[in-house]
Amino acid sequence: MAMEASEIERLIKEALPDATITIEDLRGDGDHYAANVISSAFAGKSRVQQHQIVYAALQGRMGGELHALALQTSAPT
């Protein structure tokens, strides 16, 4: 089952209200996305910790509704 980009953005925004999010559907199939997430919550966190925050926001949908997510994260500069 495919997942809409708007749903991915909504879930991330719920967890990270200040986030600036850009999502691209890489194949047009609703299963393979690239996301760039910028949030102050990432300040002082390693890249792995930043990605874990985003994956937690997706509430277990990775590997199910959402097959692949190429993720770039950063704190605002």
C-alpha positions in Angstrom: 0.0 0.0 0.0 1.4 3.4 -1.1 1.8 6.4 1.2 1.1 10.0 0.1 3.8 12.6 0.4 1.4 14.8 2.3 0.9 12.1 5.0 4.7 11.8 5.4 4.9 15.5 5.9 2.0 15.6 8.3 3.6 12.9 10.5 6.9 14.6 10.6 5.3 18.0 11.3 3.4 16.5 14.2 6.7 15.4 15.8 8.8 18.4 14.7 6.5 21.4 14.4 9.3 23.8 13.4 10.5 21.5 10.6 11.0 22.7 7.0 10.3 19.6 4.9 10.8 18.9 1.2 9.5 15.6 -0.1 10.1 14.1 -3.6 8.4 11.0 -4.9 11.4 9.4 -6.7 9.5 6.9 -8.9 6.0 8.2 -8.9 4.8 5.0 -7.1 4.2 6.4 -3.6 6.7 3.9 -2.2 10.1 5.6 -2.9 10.6 9.1 -1.5 13.4 11.4 -0.8 13.0 13.9 2.1 15.0 16.8 3.3 14.1 17.8 6.9 15.5 20.8 8.7 14.6 21.2 12.4 16.1 22.9 15.5 15.4 19.6 17.2 18.5 18.2 15.3 20.9 20.6 16.9 23.7 18.8 18.6 22.5 15.4 17.4 24.4 13.0 15.3 23.1 12.2 11.8 22.0 8.7 13.1 20.0 10.4 16.0 18.4 12.9 13.5 17.3 10.0 11.3 16.0 8.1 14.3 13.8 11.1 15.2 12.3 11.2 11.7 11.7 7.4 11.6 10.0 7.6 15.1 7.8 10.3 13.7 6.7 7.9 10.9 5.2 5.7 13.6 6.3 2.3 12.2 5.2 2.9 8.6 8.8 2.4 7.3 9.0 -1.0 5.6 5.3 -1.2 5.4 3.3 1.6 3.8 6.5 3.4 3.1 9.0 1.2 1.3 12.0 3.5 0.9 12.9 7.0 2.2 16.2 8.6 1.2 16.6 11.0 4.1 18.7 14.2 4.6 18.4 16.0 7.9 20.1 19.0 9.4 19.6 21.8 12.0 19.0 25.3 10.7 22.1 27.4 10.0 
